Amino acid sequence: DTANAPIFGVDTQGRVNVWNQCAISLVGYSAEEVMGKNLVTEFITDDFKTAVQAVLDQALRGIETANFEFPLMTKGGVRLDVLLNATTRRNEQGNVIGVVGIGQDITGRLAQEREYTKLIDTANAPIFGVDIEGKVNVWNQCAVRLVGYSTEEVMGYSLVQKFITDDFKTAVQTVLDQALRGEETANFEFPLMTKAG
């Protein structure tokens, strides 16, 4: 009960039977207010009821889920974003008796990520990013204006193969490979092919 993560448990019918102190502090409902109530129908937003119920049903079948994100409403009506690990609960004989969920409030982290994304997207310099395979996964509005390709047109495509001129492909690929190893390169100039050619 002294864990610093919200922990809740439900029986095989989905009724709350574990609600720790951290869950009380986070969500605002006392143990008395939640015990015996159906977790999904009473405390999960309508748009996630089906998904959360599916996670609980899977755990009741012994299929555990890690890092499932869903919203949870506080007593005061505030939406919290929670990262959940759902684990099957068994009795001494090994029979499934419910599910225990260990959560993490990620509301602040998601808000920071949204703000970071907004800052990148609205920056007055072209910003792009690539994943470990060199495929575009960030393309801000300035890059759209400068190069002419929309975000949808570039996402998932190889930056070097599709958008870099032949004479710079090797050099740009080297810089990207170094960056993926943690070696930064400053002020590297290279041409991007515009949509107009």
C-alpha positions in Angstrom: 0.0 0.0 0.0 3.0 2.3 0.2 4.1 1.8 -3.4 4.7 5.1 -5.3 2.7 3.8 -8.3 -1.0 3.5 -8.6 -2.0 -0.2 -8.2 -5.4 -1.5 -8.6 -6.9 -4.9 -8.9 -10.1 -6.4 -10.2 -11.8 -9.7 -9.7 -12.9 -11.9 -12.6 -16.0 -9.8 -13.0 -14.0 -6.6 -13.4 -15.0 -5.3 -10.0 -12.3 -3.3 -8.1 -10.8 -5.2 -5.2 -7.4 -3.6 -4.8 -6.9 0.2 -4.7 -3.7 1.4 -3.1 -2.8 4.8 -1.5 -1.1 6.1 -4.7 -4.3 5.4 -6.7 -6.3 7.2 -4.1 -4.0 10.2 -4.3 -3.8 10.2 -8.0 -7.4 9.7 -8.9 -9.1 11.2 -5.9 -11.5 8.3 -5.1 -11.1 6.6 -1.7 -10.9 2.8 -1.5 -14.5 2.8 -0.2 -15.7 4.7 -3.2 -14.3 2.2 -5.7 -14.4 -1.2 -4.1 -16.8 -3.5 -5.7 -17.5 -1.1 -8.6 -16.7 -2.1 -12.2 -13.5 -0.5 -13.2 -14.2 -0.1 -16.9 -17.8 1.1 -16.7 -17.3 3.5 -13.8 -13.8 4.9 -14.3 -12.6 4.6 -17.9 -13.5 7.2 -20.6 -16.0 6.0 -23.2 -13.6 6.0 -26.0 -11.3 3.5 -24.2 -13.8 1.2 -22.5 -13.5 -1.5 -25.2 -9.7 -1.4 -25.3 -9.2 -1.5 -21.5 -11.8 -4.3 -21.2 -9.9 -6.2 -23.8 -6.6 -5.8 -21.8 -8.4 -7.1 -18.7 -10.0 -10.0 -20.5 -6.6 -11.0 -21.9 -5.1 -10.9 -18.5 -7.9 -13.1 -17.2 -6.9 -15.6 -19.9 -3.2 -15.4 -18.7 -2.1 -13.0 -21.5 -0.4 -10.1 -19.7 -0.1 -6.6 -21.2 2.8 -4.2 -20.7 2.9 -0.4 -21.5 -0.7 0.0 -22.4 -1.7 3.7 -22.5 -5.2 4.8 -21.6 -7.0 7.8 -20.0 -8.4 7.6 -16.5 -10.9 10.2 -15.1 -10.2 11.6 -11.7 -13.0 12.3 -9.2 -12.7 16.0 -10.1 -13.3 15.2 -13.8 -9.7 15.7 -14.9 -8.4 13.3 -17.6 -5.1 11.5 -16.7 -3.0 9.6 -19.1 -1.9 6.3 -17.5 0.7 3.7 -18.7 -0.5 0.3 -17.4 1.0 -3.1 -16.9 -1.8 -5.7 -16.4 -0.8 -8.9 -14.7 -2.9 -12.0 -14.1 -3.7 -12.7 -10.4 -3.8 -16.3 -9.3 -4.7 -18.0 -6.0 -2.6 -20.6 -4.3 -4.0 -23.4 -6.5 -3.0 -21.4 -9.7 -6.6 -20.5 -10.6 -7.1 -17.0 -12.1 -8.8 -14.8 -9.6 -8.4 -11.4 -11.3 -6.0 -8.8 -12.6 -3.7 -6.5 -10.9 -2.7 -3.3 -12.7 0.3 -1.2 -12.0 0.1 2.2 -13.5 2.2 5.3 -14.1 0.8 8.8 -14.6 2.3 9.9 -17.9 0.0 13.0 -18.3 2.9 15.4 -17.8 5.3 13.5 -20.1 2.7 13.4 -22.9 2.0 17.1 -22.5 5.7 17.8 -22.8 5.9 15.6 -25.9 3.0 17.5 -27.5 4.7 20.8 -26.7 8.0 19.6 -28.1 6.3 18.4 -31.3 4.5 21.8 -31.6 7.8 23.7 -31.1 9.5 21.6 -33.8 6.6 21.9 -36.2 6.3 25.6 -35.9 10.0 26.5 -35.9 11.2 29.0 -38.5 14.0 26.6 -39.7 13.5 23.4 -41.6 13.7 20.5 -39.1 13.6 16.8 -40.1 14.4 13.6 -38.3 15.1 10.0 -39.3 14.7 6.7 -37.6 17.5 4.2 -37.2 16.9 3.0 -40.8 17.3 6.5 -42.2 13.5 6.9 -42.9 12.0 10.3 -42.3 9.9 10.5 -39.1 10.0 14.3 -38.5 9.3 16.9 -41.1 8.2 20.3 -39.9 6.1 23.0 -41.6 9.2 25.0 -42.6 10.6 22.0 -44.4 7.3 21.6 -46.2 7.4 25.3 -47.3 11.1 25.1 -48.3 11.1 21.7 -50.1 7.5 21.5 -51.2 6.8 17.9 -50.0 4.1 17.6 -47.5 4.7 15.6 -44.3 2.6 12.8 -45.6 4.7 12.6 -48.8 8.0 12.1 -46.9 7.2 10.1 -43.8 8.6 6.6 -44.0 10.8 7.3 -47.0 14.6 7.2 -47.0 15.9 10.7 -46.6 19.1 10.0 -48.4 17.8 7.9 -51.2 14.7 10.1 -52.0 15.6 13.6 -51.0 19.4 14.1 -51.3 21.2 14.8 -54.5 23.4 12.0 -55.8 26.6 13.9 -55.2 25.8 14.3 -51.5 24.2 10.9 -50.7 27.4 9.4 -49.2 28.3 12.4 -47.1 24.8 12.8 -45.7 24.6 9.1 -44.9 27.9 9.3 -43.1 26.7 12.3 -41.0 23.4 10.4 -40.2 25.3 7.2 -39.2 27.6 9.3 -36.9 24.6 11.0 -35.3 23.0 7.6 -34.7 26.2 6.6 -32.9 25.9 9.8 -30.8 28.5 11.8 -32.7 27.2 15.2 -33.4 28.0 17.3 -36.6 27.4 21.0 -36.6 26.8 23.3 -39.5 26.8 20.6 -42.2 25.4 22.0 -45.4 23.8 19.8 -48.1 21.2 20.2 -50.8 17.7 18.8 -50.5 15.8 18.0 -53.6 12.7 20.1 -53.9 9.4 18.7 -55.2 9.8 20.8 -58.2 13.2 19.1 -58.9 
